[in-house]
Amino acid sequence: MKKTLVSMALLMCLCVTIAIAQNNSNTIKSVYSKSDFPLSADPGFAAWKSITGVTAERGPHGELTPGHKTEIRSRWSDKNLYLLFICKFDQLYSKPNPSTTSETNQLWDWDVAETFIGSDFKDIKRYREFQVSPHGEWVDLDIDRNPTPPNHNLEWNSGYEVKARINEKEKVWYGEMRIPMDKIDTRKPQAGQVLRINFYRFQGPPPDRKRIAWQPTNSDNFHVPEAFGRLLLEM
């Protein structure tokens, strides 16, 4: 009888653990920083080395993408949201003559890490898009998926900053973003606030180009706001 009760208790604990894991599977926690810090694109940098992130290793339909595991970590300050992408790859596919002094339209045609961020939980088709390439190229857009055709405003400028570096030996590249909070949310940032978010990658040359999504969209299009996960600001 005693063994049966112990077994039942262990089973209940396991079920609770699984339920918690499932509830948190669509949430990335962003850890508060008392001060802003320089961009390093280095997971071993003091601001990043103790931060636990989330992993993206499946395509938009949930299929596995071997060799292209992506880790994303996040921090926030009173002024900025920080994102660090750790991107494994087999082969780079880079735009010739990359520019880091002005934004690169259609950067998504090449290797890139992306995030879509929205703060409006009523009009979920309004959000912002930010990209960084392995070479530090960038582009940001103001997205409105309500009209037909949708409006992807390239003229919008957030003033965000990026840094990137490539480790050819380890077959991994790193991309970091610093996004002004007031460009993604009208609220003053504080612990407990939640944003809508998803992360994506395009990697490698065609015809075997890889597409990775943190939260699968079940579509060939990444612009599916109904599939967004959550970013939680925490102390």
C-alpha positions as CSV (number, residue, x, y, z in Angstrom):
1,M,0.0,0.0,0.0
2,K,2.8,2.4,1.0
3,K,4.6,1.7,-2.3
4,T,1.4,2.3,-4.2
5,L,0.9,5.7,-2.6
6,V,4.5,6.7,-3.2
7,S,4.2,5.6,-6.9
8,M,1.0,7.7,-7.2
9,A,2.6,10.7,-5.6
10,L,5.6,10.5,-8.0
11,L,3.2,10.1,-11.0
12,M,1.3,13.2,-9.9
13,C,4.6,15.2,-9.6
14,L,5.6,14.1,-13.0
15,C,2.2,15.2,-14.5
16,V,2.5,18.6,-12.8
17,T,6.1,19.0,-14.1
18,I,5.0,18.1,-17.7
19,A,2.0,20.5,-17.5
20,I,4.3,23.3,-16.3
21,A,6.8,22.6,-19.1
22,Q,4.0,22.6,-21.7
23,N,2.5,25.9,-20.3
24,N,6.0,27.5,-20.5
25,S,6.9,26.1,-23.9
26,N,5.7,29.2,-25.7
27,T,7.3,31.7,-23.3
28,I,10.8,33.2,-23.2
29,K,11.8,35.0,-20.0
30,S,13.7,38.3,-20.4
31,V,15.9,39.0,-17.4
32,Y,16.3,42.6,-16.1
33,S,19.6,44.5,-16.3
34,K,20.0,47.5,-14.0
35,S,22.1,49.2,-16.7
36,D,22.6,49.0,-20.5
37,F,25.6,47.1,-21.7
38,P,27.7,47.0,-24.9
39,L,26.7,44.6,-27.7
40,S,29.2,41.7,-27.9
41,A,27.4,38.9,-29.8
42,D,29.1,36.7,-27.3
43,P,27.2,34.2,-25.0
44,G,30.2,34.1,-22.7
45,F,30.0,37.9,-22.1
46,A,29.2,38.8,-18.5
47,A,25.7,40.1,-19.3
48,W,24.8,36.9,-21.1
49,K,26.7,33.9,-19.6
50,S,24.2,33.1,-16.8
51,I,21.1,33.7,-18.9
52,T,18.9,30.7,-19.9
53,G,17.2,31.0,-23.3
54,V,14.8,29.1,-25.5
55,T,15.6,26.8,-28.4
56,A,14.3,26.7,-32.0
57,E,15.2,23.6,-34.0
58,R,12.1,23.0,-36.1
59,G,10.7,24.3,-39.3
60,P,7.5,26.3,-39.7
61,H,5.5,23.1,-40.0
62,G,7.2,21.5,-36.9
63,E,9.7,19.4,-38.9
64,L,13.2,18.9,-37.4
65,T,16.1,20.9,-39.0
66,P,19.2,18.9,-38.0
67,G,22.4,20.9,-37.7
68,H,20.6,24.3,-37.4
69,K,19.7,24.5,-33.7
70,T,19.1,28.1,-32.6
71,E,19.2,29.4,-29.1
72,I,17.7,32.8,-28.2
73,R,18.4,34.6,-25.0
74,S,16.9,37.9,-23.8
75,R,17.5,40.7,-21.3
76,W,15.8,44.1,-20.8
77,S,16.6,47.4,-19.2
78,D,14.6,50.5,-18.5
79,K,15.3,51.6,-22.1
80,N,16.0,48.6,-24.2
81,L,15.2,45.0,-25.1
82,Y,18.2,42.8,-25.8
83,L,18.1,39.6,-27.9
84,L,21.0,37.2,-28.5
85,F,20.8,34.6,-31.3
86,I,23.2,31.6,-31.3
87,C,22.8,30.0,-34.7
88,K,24.4,26.7,-35.8
89,F,24.8,26.2,-39.5
90,D,26.1,23.9,-42.2
91,Q,26.8,26.5,-44.9
92,L,26.6,30.3,-45.0
93,Y,24.6,32.0,-47.7
94,S,25.6,35.7,-47.6
95,K,24.6,38.7,-49.6
96,P,27.6,39.9,-51.7
97,N,29.2,43.1,-50.4
98,P,27.2,43.3,-47.2
99,S,26.6,46.8,-45.8
100,T,26.4,47.6,-42.0
101,T,25.9,51.3,-42.4
102,S,22.4,51.3,-43.9
103,E,19.5,48.9,-43.7
104,T,19.3,46.0,-46.3
105,N,16.0,45.5,-47.9
106,Q,15.0,41.9,-48.6
107,L,17.7,40.7,-46.1
108,W,15.5,37.7,-45.7
109,D,16.7,36.4,-49.1
110,W,20.0,35.5,-47.4
111,D,21.1,34.1,-44.0
112,V,19.3,36.0,-41.2
113,A,17.8,35.7,-37.8
114,E,14.5,37.5,-37.2
115,T,12.1,38.5,-34.5
116,F,8.5,39.7,-34.8
117,I,7.3,41.7,-31.7
118,G,3.9,43.0,-30.8
119,S,2.5,44.7,-27.7
120,D,-1.2,44.9,-28.9
121,F,-3.2,41.9,-27.7
122,K,-6.3,43.1,-29.4
123,D,-5.0,44.0,-32.9
124,I,-2.5,41.1,-33.2
125,K,-1.8,41.9,-36.8
126,R,0.1,45.0,-35.9
127,Y,3.8,44.3,-34.8
128,R,7.4,45.2,-35.6
129,E,10.0,43.1,-37.4
130,F,13.8,43.1,-36.7
131,Q,16.5,41.2,-38.5
132,V,20.3,40.6,-38.2
133,S,22.6,38.7,-40.5
134,P,25.8,36.9,-39.7
135,H,27.7,39.9,-41.1
136,G,25.8,42.5,-39.0
137,E,23.4,43.6,-41.7
138,W,20.0,44.8,-40.5
139,V,16.5,45.8,-41.4
140,D,13.5,46.8,-39.4
141,L,9.9,47.1,-40.5
142,D,6.5,48.2,-39.1
143,I,4.0,45.5,-40.0
144,D,0.2,45.8,-40.5
145,R,-1.4,42.6,-41.7
146,N,-4.9,44.0,-41.6
147,P,-5.2,45.5,-45.1
148,T,-5.0,43.6,-48.4
149,P,-2.2,43.5,-49.4
150,P,-0.6,43.8,-46.0
151,N,1.6,46.8,-45.3
152,H,5.3,46.1,-44.5
153,N,6.6,49.6,-43.9
154,L,10.3,49.7,-44.7
155,E,10.5,53.5,-44.1
156,W,9.8,53.0,-40.4
157,N,13.0,53.3,-38.3
158,S,13.4,52.1,-34.7
159,G,17.0,53.1,-34.2
160,Y,17.8,49.6,-33.0
161,E,21.4,48.4,-33.1
162,V,23.0,45.0,-34.0
163,K,26.3,43.2,-33.7
164,A,27.2,39.9,-35.3
165,R,30.2,37.5,-35.6
166,I,30.9,34.2,-37.2
167,N,32.8,31.2,-35.7
168,E,33.7,29.2,-38.9
169,K,35.5,26.5,-37.0
170,E,32.5,25.7,-34.7
171,K,30.0,26.3,-37.5
172,V,28.0,28.8,-35.4
173,W,27.2,32.5,-35.9
174,Y,26.0,35.0,-33.3
175,G,23.7,38.0,-33.7
176,E,22.7,40.5,-31.0
177,M,20.0,43.2,-31.1
178,R,19.4,46.2,-28.8
179,I,15.8,47.4,-29.5
180,P,14.5,50.6,-27.9
181,M,11.5,49.7,-25.7
182,D,9.5,52.7,-26.7
183,K,9.6,51.5,-30.3
184,I,7.8,48.2,-29.5
185,D,5.5,49.2,-26.6
186,T,3.8,52.4,-25.4
187,R,4.0,51.2,-21.7
188,K,6.9,52.0,-19.4
189,P,8.6,48.6,-19.0
190,Q,8.3,46.8,-15.8
191,A,8.6,43.3,-14.5
192,G,5.5,41.2,-15.2
193,Q,4.7,42.8,-18.6
194,V,4.2,40.5,-21.5
195,L,4.9,41.0,-25.2
196,R,3.9,38.9,-28.2
197,I,6.9,37.4,-30.0
198,N,8.3,34.8,-32.4
199,F,11.7,34.0,-33.7
200,Y,12.8,32.8,-37.1
201,R,15.8,32.0,-39.3
202,F,16.6,31.6,-42.9
203,Q,19.9,29.6,-43.4
204,G,21.9,28.2,-46.3
205,P,21.7,28.3,-50.1
206,P,18.8,27.1,-52.3
207,P,17.5,24.6,-53.2
208,D,18.1,23.2,-49.7
209,R,17.5,26.4,-47.8
210,K,16.6,25.9,-44.1
211,R,13.7,27.7,-42.4
212,I,13.6,27.6,-38.6
213,A,10.7,28.9,-36.4
214,W,10.6,29.0,-32.6
215,Q,6.8,28.7,-32.5
216,P,5.7,26.8,-35.7
217,T,3.4,28.7,-37.9
218,N,1.9,25.7,-39.8
219,S,2.3,27.8,-42.9
220,D,5.0,28.5,-45.5
221,N,4.7,32.1,-44.3
222,F,6.3,33.3,-41.1
223,H,3.8,36.2,-40.8
224,V,1.3,34.3,-38.8
225,P,0.6,36.4,-35.6
226,E,-1.8,33.8,-34.3
227,A,1.3,31.6,-33.7
228,F,3.3,34.1,-31.7
229,G,4.7,33.0,-28.3
230,R,5.2,35.3,-25.3
231,L,8.1,37.3,-23.9
232,L,7.9,37.9,-20.1
233,L,9.8,40.7,-18.5
234,E,11.2,39.4,-15.2
235,M,13.6,40.7,-12.5
